[in-house]
């Protein structure tokens, strides 16, 4: 017969049970830094997106109100009375232009702070004329009158010299005139920006002394901001 066990009344008299492990969070450890960096970059991204949206809306509102358009340059007349090379590769020239400048904007004026006209033949500059600065109001047309007269050493390659002789025979010369500008816009009472656009005019200029039967054709120039 098995020995009867003593009733312990549910009590446990074995070794002590260890308490469950506890985790501690130490402020300033790597976990906190990671969250901080992520939050900072998230804030920075939202800020950049907000600035882009605001600038885009401002540009759209500006365009809807003022409807800006480009300034148009046309060479309406050209008088060429001398254009010839001497024996020492010196170009002797006398060229005068009438240039129409149209500001079609209804609410934007233009300050022409610097206007420099340069004349080229076969991509070689032979003359420069600095014009008087001026202000151009809304929906107005102004006229520029650059003049180039004098002589300049211009070295032409064989094929370029052949082209010149061909144009001399026809009496019509391919001359490029470029305008280098520094301008500002006036919107209401506010002056905006400092822009340096360039204007290129590719001209076919007949000799005015009667060697050509052709007359000058009005030529539109290209504006590059």
C-alpha positions in Angstrom: 0.0 0.0 0.0 1.4 3.4 -1.1 2.4 5.8 1.6 -0.1 8.5 2.0 1.4 12.0 1.0 1.1 14.8 3.4 -1.5 17.4 2.3 0.4 20.7 1.6 -2.8 22.8 1.1 -1.7 24.1 -2.3 1.4 25.7 -1.0 4.7 25.6 -2.9 7.8 25.3 -0.9 10.3 24.9 -3.8 13.0 27.4 -5.0 11.9 31.0 -5.6 10.6 31.7 -9.1 12.6 34.6 -10.8 10.6 37.7 -11.9 9.9 38.2 -15.7 12.6 40.3 -17.5 11.8 44.0 -17.9 12.9 46.2 -20.8 14.2 49.7 -20.3 14.1 52.6 -22.8 17.1 54.9 -22.5 16.3 58.3 -24.1 18.8 59.6 -26.6 19.7 56.1 -28.0 19.8 55.2 -31.7 16.1 54.6 -31.9 15.2 58.2 -31.0 17.8 59.6 -33.4 16.4 57.5 -36.3 12.9 58.8 -35.7 14.1 62.4 -35.4 16.0 62.2 -38.8 13.0 60.7 -40.5 10.7 63.3 -39.1 13.1 66.1 -40.2 13.4 64.8 -43.8 9.7 64.4 -44.0 9.2 68.0 -42.8 11.8 69.2 -45.3 10.2 67.4 -48.2 6.7 68.8 -47.3 8.3 72.3 -47.1 9.9 71.9 -50.5 6.7 70.7 -52.1 4.7 73.5 -50.5 7.2 76.1 -51.8 7.0 74.7 -55.4 3.2 74.7 -55.3 3.1 78.3 -54.1 5.6 79.5 -56.7 3.7 77.6 -59.4 0.4 79.2 -58.3 2.0 82.6 -58.2 3.4 82.2 -61.7 0.0 81.0 -63.0 -1.8 84.0 -61.4 0.9 86.4 -62.8 0.3 84.9 -66.3 -3.5 85.0 -66.1 -3.4 88.7 -65.0 -0.6 90.1 -67.2 -0.4 87.6 -70.1 3.2 88.4 -70.9 4.4 88.1 -74.5 7.8 88.3 -76.1 9.3 91.5 -77.5 9.4 91.5 -81.3 12.4 92.8 -83.3 12.1 93.5 -87.1 14.7 95.1 -89.3 12.5 97.2 -91.6 15.2 98.9 -93.6 19.0 98.6 -94.3 21.2 101.0 -96.2 24.6 99.7 -97.3 26.7 102.1 -99.2 30.2 100.5 -98.8 31.2 96.9 -98.2 34.5 95.9 -99.8 37.9 94.4 -98.9 41.2 96.1 -99.6 44.4 94.3 -100.5 45.5 93.9 -96.9 42.3 92.1 -95.8 40.7 95.2 -94.4 36.9 95.4 -94.7 35.6 98.9 -95.4 31.9 99.3 -94.6 29.1 101.7 -94.1 25.8 100.2 -93.0 22.7 101.8 -91.4 19.6 100.0 -90.1 16.1 100.8 -89.0 14.9 98.3 -86.3 11.3 98.2 -85.1 10.9 97.0 -81.5 7.4 96.1 -80.4 6.2 95.6 -76.8 2.8 93.9 -77.2 2.2 93.5 -73.4 -0.8 95.3 -72.1 0.5 95.7 -68.5 4.2 95.3 -68.7 6.8 98.0 -69.5 10.4 97.3 -70.5 13.6 99.2 -69.4 16.4 98.7 -71.9 19.4 99.5 -69.7 22.0 98.3 -72.2 21.7 98.0 -76.0 24.8 96.9 -77.9 24.5 96.1 -81.6 27.2 94.0 -83.3 27.7 93.4 -87.0 29.1 90.1 -88.3 30.3 88.8 -91.6 31.1 85.1 -92.0 30.8 84.8 -88.2 33.5 87.5 -87.7 32.5 90.7 -85.9 33.6 93.8 -87.8 31.7 96.6 -86.0 29.9 97.6 -82.7 27.4 100.4 -81.9 26.2 101.2 -78.4 22.7 102.7 -78.4 21.0 105.0 -75.9 19.0 103.2 -73.1 15.3 103.9 -73.0 12.0 102.8 -71.4 9.2 101.3 -73.5 5.7 101.5 -72.3 2.7 99.1 -72.8 1.7 98.2 -76.4 4.1 100.6 -78.0 6.6 100.4 -80.8 10.1 102.0 -80.7 12.7 102.3 -83.4 16.5 101.7 -83.1 18.9 103.1 -85.6 22.3 101.4 -85.3 25.0 102.6 -87.7 28.3 100.9 -88.6 30.9 102.8 -90.5 34.7 102.4 -90.7 37.2 99.7 -91.5 38.3 96.5 -89.7 40.7 93.7 -90.4 38.8 90.6 -91.3 40.6 87.4 -92.3 38.6 85.2 -94.6 39.3 81.6 -95.6 39.4 80.7 -99.3 35.8 79.5 -99.4 34.6 82.5 -97.5 36.5 84.8 -99.9 34.9 83.0 -102.8 31.5 83.5 -101.1 32.2 87.3 -100.7 33.1 87.6 -104.4 29.9 85.9 -105.4 27.9 88.2 -103.2 29.8 91.2 -104.6 28.7 90.1 -108.1 25.1 89.8 -107.1 25.2 93.0 -105.0 23.5 91.3 -102.0 25.5 90.6 -98.8 24.8 88.1 -96.0 25.3 90.2 -92.8 24.3 89.2 -89.3 23.5 91.9 -86.7 23.1 90.8 -83.1 21.7 92.9 -80.2 23.0 92.2 -76.7 20.6 93.6 -74.2 20.2 94.1 -70.4 16.6 94.7 -69.6 14.1 94.9 -66.7 10.4 94.6 -66.7 8.0 97.1 -65.0 4.8 95.5 -63.6 2.6 98.2 -62.1 5.1 100.2 -60.0 7.5 97.3 -59.4 10.6 96.7 -61.5 11.3 93.1 -61.9 14.5 91.1 -62.8 17.7 91.7 -64.7 17.7 89.8 -67.9 20.3 89.6 -70.7 18.5 88.4 -73.8 20.2 88.3 -77.2 18.6 89.2 -80.5 19.9 87.8 -83.8 19.0 89.2 -87.2 20.1 87.3 -90.3 20.0 89.9 -93.1 20.3 89.9 -96.9 21.4 93.5 -97.5 21.6 94.8 -101.1 24.2 97.4 -102.0 22.5 100.8 -102.1 24.7 102.3 -104.8 22.7 100.6 -107.6 24.7 97.4 -108.2 21.7 95.4 -107.1 18.2 95.5 -108.5 16.8 94.1 -105.2 15.4 96.0 -102.4 15.7 95.2 -98.7 13.0 92.9 -97.3 11.8 93.4 -93.8 13.4 90.7 -91.6 12.2 89.3 -88.3 14.8 88.7 -85.7 15.1 85.8 -83.2 14.9 86.6 -79.5 16.8 84.3 -77.1 16.4 84.7 -73.3 
